[in-house]
Amino acid sequence: MEKESDAVFLEYLIKALVDHPDTVKINRTVDEMGVLITLDVHSEDMGKIIGRSGNTAKAIRTLLRVVGMKNNSRVNLKINEPEGGLKSGENNDSQPSDISKSVDQAMEDLKI
């Protein structure tokens, strides 16, 4: 279980932050670039995971890197856009389903 301590840590952290912990899904893959952890959460919880100006997502990624360094591995986090995710004021038919753009847009929407 030692090799998966990063995924266990992330699951604990995310489930403590969200309103729908039963919908949290974490997938861990390892390749020549290191560890990639993909995260899926309920669409209503996306704002809690990203945080204002993306600060929560940045903090989560920083913590995962620290856990990875402890285990001599490089850990990256990819936050998947939830199905049915809302993009305020946008027509979803005209937008490509580019995950990174969706996360960037969600972070932009959270700025006040």
GIVEN-V949212 format. One line per field, one symbol per residue. psi: psi as a letter, one per 40 degrees, with the letter a starting at -180 (. if undefined). A space follows every 10 residues. Layout:
BEGIN
psi = ???
END
This chain:
BEGIN
psi = eddedddddd dddddddieg deehhhhhih aeeahhhihh iideeddddd ihfedddddd dddddddddd efihhihhhi hiheihhhei hddehifhdd ddddddddde h.
END
